[in-house]
Amino acid sequence: MAGDITGIAAMLSVWRGCSVLVGGVFCCLSSGCGVTRDVGLADRCSDFMQRAFPRATIEITKREATAVAMTTILAKVEGTRNDVPPDVPAPRDLAVECRFDDNVLTEFHWTLGPTR
């Protein structure tokens, strides 16, 4: 009788493990793992630009993406700060470059702006 109980407990443990695994896979697939698939890489780069300088109000004036290799895209974004008066010495014009390898951001740097 003790062997039967041990076997049932082991079976329940296996079922719990399988249900956790299946539930995890389902959640990951249904949420898309947080990746937005219908946004272009230049748009994603402009989003990174806004997030990298959150205290600024930036109007995006130009965005472009160019393939530099089979799986590598270089996106360039330019913008203007609207929250800085023209006579203030703070930089108004901003620009960034983003490098994406297989749609994953691998480089981000300012080419014009707050750190230049």
C-alpha positions as CSV (number, residue, x, y, z in Angstrom):
1,M,0.0,0.0,0.0
2,A,2.9,2.4,0.8
3,G,4.3,1.8,-2.7
4,D,1.0,2.8,-4.3
5,I,0.9,6.1,-2.4
6,T,4.5,6.9,-3.4
7,G,3.7,6.2,-7.0
8,I,0.7,8.4,-7.0
9,A,2.7,11.2,-5.3
10,A,5.4,10.9,-7.9
11,M,2.8,11.0,-10.7
12,L,1.2,14.2,-9.2
13,S,4.6,15.8,-9.0
14,V,5.3,15.1,-12.7
15,W,1.9,16.5,-13.7
16,R,2.5,19.6,-11.7
17,G,5.9,20.1,-13.3
18,C,4.4,19.6,-16.8
19,S,1.5,22.0,-16.1
20,V,4.0,24.7,-14.9
21,L,6.1,24.2,-18.0
22,V,3.1,24.4,-20.4
23,G,1.7,27.4,-18.5
24,G,5.0,29.2,-18.8
25,V,5.4,28.5,-22.5
26,F,1.8,29.6,-23.1
27,C,2.3,32.9,-21.2
28,C,5.5,33.7,-23.1
29,L,3.9,33.0,-26.5
30,S,0.7,34.8,-25.8
31,S,2.5,37.9,-24.5
32,G,5.0,37.9,-27.3
33,C,7.7,38.2,-24.7
34,G,7.4,41.9,-24.7
35,V,8.5,42.4,-28.3
36,T,6.5,44.7,-30.5
37,R,6.6,43.2,-33.9
38,D,4.8,45.9,-36.0
39,V,7.2,48.8,-35.3
40,G,10.1,49.6,-37.6
41,L,13.7,49.8,-36.3
42,A,13.9,53.5,-36.9
43,D,10.8,53.9,-34.8
44,R,12.3,51.8,-32.1
45,C,15.5,53.9,-32.2
46,S,13.5,57.1,-31.8
47,D,11.8,55.5,-28.8
48,F,15.2,54.7,-27.3
49,M,16.2,58.3,-27.9
50,Q,13.1,59.6,-26.0
51,R,13.8,57.2,-23.1
52,A,17.5,58.0,-22.9
53,F,16.6,61.7,-22.4
54,P,13.3,61.6,-20.6
55,R,13.3,65.1,-19.2
56,A,13.4,66.6,-22.7
57,T,10.5,67.2,-25.1
58,I,11.8,66.0,-28.4
59,E,10.2,66.4,-31.8
60,I,11.5,63.8,-34.1
61,T,12.4,65.4,-37.4
62,K,14.1,62.6,-39.3
63,R,14.4,58.8,-39.0
64,E,15.9,56.3,-41.3
65,A,17.2,52.7,-41.3
66,T,19.7,51.2,-43.6
67,A,20.9,47.6,-43.9
68,V,24.7,47.5,-43.5
69,A,24.9,43.6,-43.5
70,M,22.6,40.7,-44.0
71,T,21.3,40.8,-40.4
72,T,22.5,44.2,-39.3
73,I,20.5,47.4,-39.5
74,L,21.8,50.9,-38.7
75,A,19.0,53.4,-37.7
76,K,19.6,57.1,-37.5
77,V,17.2,59.5,-35.8
78,E,17.3,63.3,-35.5
79,G,15.2,65.6,-33.4
80,T,14.8,69.0,-31.9
81,R,14.1,69.9,-28.3
82,N,11.0,72.0,-28.0
83,D,11.5,72.7,-24.3
84,V,14.6,74.8,-24.7
85,P,14.4,78.5,-25.8
86,P,16.6,79.3,-28.9
87,D,18.8,81.7,-26.9
88,V,19.7,79.2,-24.2
89,P,23.1,77.5,-24.6
90,A,21.7,74.0,-24.1
91,P,21.7,71.9,-27.2
92,R,18.4,72.0,-29.2
93,D,19.4,69.6,-32.0
94,L,19.8,65.9,-31.1
95,A,20.7,62.8,-33.1
96,V,21.3,59.2,-32.2
97,E,22.4,56.0,-34.0
98,C,21.2,52.5,-33.1
99,R,22.7,49.3,-34.4
100,F,20.4,46.3,-34.5
101,D,21.7,42.7,-35.1
102,D,18.9,40.3,-35.8
103,N,16.4,42.9,-34.5
104,V,18.2,43.2,-31.2
105,L,19.6,46.6,-30.1
106,T,23.4,46.1,-29.8
107,E,24.6,49.7,-29.9
108,F,23.1,53.1,-29.0
109,H,25.0,56.4,-29.0
110,W,24.4,60.1,-29.3
111,T,25.9,61.7,-32.5
112,L,24.6,65.2,-31.6
113,G,23.2,66.4,-28.4
114,P,23.3,66.1,-24.6
115,T,26.7,64.3,-24.4
116,R,28.4,65.9,-27.4
